[in-house]
Amino acid sequence: MNDMTKARAVLAALPRCTAKSRQSGVQCKNLGLGAGSKCRFHGGASTGRPPTHGRLTKANLLNRDWVRLFLGVLPLEHPGFEVSWFNPGAITYERIRVVVLETPQQKYL
């Protein structure tokens, strides 16, 4: 068996798109993709929009709270250190626990 015959046999074994024409009722002859067994023209390649809503905001909130935590600890170690824009009451003990104990890669990113 030559290489072209092997290639044709492999292509013939792949699943075909299960979409049918409305007018003629003929099945699509393109290769099916993914679990839905539809071709790229009939929606087989799409797995939906990637979930991006809120991820950036959560990551920014975590970074902000890390800065607040760091700036809250600095005056304890260095008594002359002051930041005029820092509000020590802006971060709660519960949020400190979340920031310190939970890993940001698993929770937010």
HURA-V524012 format. One record per residue. N is the residue number from 0. RES is the residue in one small letter. SS is DSSP state (alpha for helix, beta for strand, coil for the rest). Layout:
N:RES:SS  N:RES:SS
This chain:
0:m:coil  1:n:coil  2:d:alpha  3:m:alpha  4:t:alpha  5:k:alpha  6:a:alpha  7:r:alpha  8:a:alpha  9:v:alpha  10:l:alpha  11:a:alpha  12:a:alpha  13:l:coil  14:p:coil  15:r:beta  16:c:coil  17:t:coil  18:a:coil  19:k:beta  20:s:coil  21:r:coil  22:q:coil  23:s:coil  24:g:coil  25:v:coil  26:q:beta  27:c:coil  28:k:coil  29:n:coil  30:l:beta  31:g:coil  32:l:beta  33:g:coil  34:a:coil  35:g:coil  36:s:coil  37:k:beta  38:c:coil  39:r:coil  40:f:coil  41:h:coil  42:g:coil  43:g:coil  44:a:coil  45:s:coil  46:t:coil  47:g:coil  48:r:coil  49:p:coil  50:p:coil  51:t:coil  52:h:coil  53:g:coil  54:r:alpha  55:l:alpha  56:t:alpha  57:k:alpha  58:a:alpha  59:n:alpha  60:l:alpha  61:l:alpha  62:n:alpha  63:r:alpha  64:d:alpha  65:w:alpha  66:v:alpha  67:r:alpha  68:l:alpha  69:f:alpha  70:l:alpha  71:g:alpha  72:v:alpha  73:l:alpha  74:p:alpha  75:l:alpha  76:e:alpha  77:h:coil  78:p:coil  79:g:coil  80:f:coil  81:e:coil  82:v:coil  83:s:coil  84:w:coil  85:f:coil  86:n:coil  87:p:alpha  88:g:alpha  89:a:alpha  90:i:coil  91:t:coil  92:y:alpha  93:e:alpha  94:r:alpha  95:i:alpha  96:r:alpha  97:v:alpha  98:v:alpha  99:v:alpha  100:l:alpha  101:e:coil  102:t:coil  103:p:alpha  104:q:alpha  105:q:alpha  106:k:alpha  107:y:coil  108:l:coil
